[in-house]
Amino acid sequence: MLLTIDVGNTNITLGVFKDRFLLSQFRLTSKMARTSDEYGVIICNLLEHNNIPISEVEDVIVASVVPNVMHSLLSAIIKYMDIKPVVIEAGIKTGIRIAIENPRQLGADRIVDAVAAYELYGGPVIVIDFGTATTYDMVDKDGTFFAGVTAPGLQTCANALSGAAAKLPDVEITKPKTILAQETITSMQAGLFFGQVGQTEYIVKNMKAESKLDDVKVVATGGLGTIIANETDVIDIYDPTLTLHGMRLIYEKQKRRPKRRKA
């Protein structure tokens, strides 16, 4: 079995694959500082709680946009699982070509999502990830990643509103019954929700127009993506496990023979 670990700005998402089938997934916060021992115990407990014997995990692959987490996390995997993990970083074989001004600046999460969208759904494709940031990335029919847009994520916008304005509360991000809000909470929800829908439709429309590509699929992922995907017809596919499958696909391209380290 393969353990995939996606370290995002808000959460660490773990997925366990048996061949191409995602057996289980679980998550923990990435905002809390942890030692290698803490990571090791938590990961082992999560696996065992989901009836996945640690001895059956043959290899691990990690994608991270949080450098400060990596030393403790990788040390935990080596110490508690006896595996030296694959890390998605510059130079790793992905199956797509990165054709932007500085490829090393592109986050591992965006590479993983682009690989998954292209491999699973074909190109040209726009992949949208509704996370801490909302990202819009474009891959052409030949598998070349050539453009991307970065915007604040829904929760980031909500936090900015409540944090910067003394009289604005924290609110649940959800679709209100109407855009014609008459009190503070639903007015914030309307601005956040419909603002994200409008942003998505505008950016997708203009990416398609300026690229001059035909039959562009739009694939979305990310925790808050489902409520947006249900509201607009510019999103063709919503795939909540896109990132984990992208990591699996990249792992398969490494031709690495799973091997535990010697004690």
HELIX and SHEET records of a PDB file:
HELIX    1   1 SER A   36  HIS A   49  1                                  14    
HELIX    2   2 ILE A   54  GLU A   56  5                                   3    
HELIX    3   3 PRO A   67  MET A   81  1                                  15    
HELIX    4   4 PRO A  103  GLN A  105  5                                   3    
HELIX    5   5 ALA A  108  TYR A  121  1                                  14    
HELIX    6   6 LEU A  154  ALA A  164  1                                  11    
HELIX    7   7 THR A  184  SER A  211  1                                  28    
HELIX    8   8 GLY A  225  ALA A  229  1                                   5    
HELIX    9   9 LEU A  242  GLU A  252  1                                  11    
SHEET    1   A 5 PHE A  21  THR A  29  0                                        
SHEET    2   A 5 ASN A  11  LYS A  18 -1                                        
SHEET    3   A 5 LEU A   2  VAL A   7 -1                                        
SHEET    4   A 5 ASP A  59  SER A  64  1                                        
SHEET    5   A 5 VAL A  86  VAL A  87  1                                        
SHEET    1   B 6 ARG A  97  ILE A  98  0                                        
SHEET    2   B 6 THR A 144  PRO A 152  1                                        
SHEET    3   B 6 ALA A 133  VAL A 139 -1                                        
SHEET    4   B 6 VAL A 125  PHE A 130 -1                                        
SHEET    5   B 6 LYS A 217  THR A 221  1                                        
SHEET    6   B 6 ILE A 237  TYR A 238  1                                        
END                                                                             
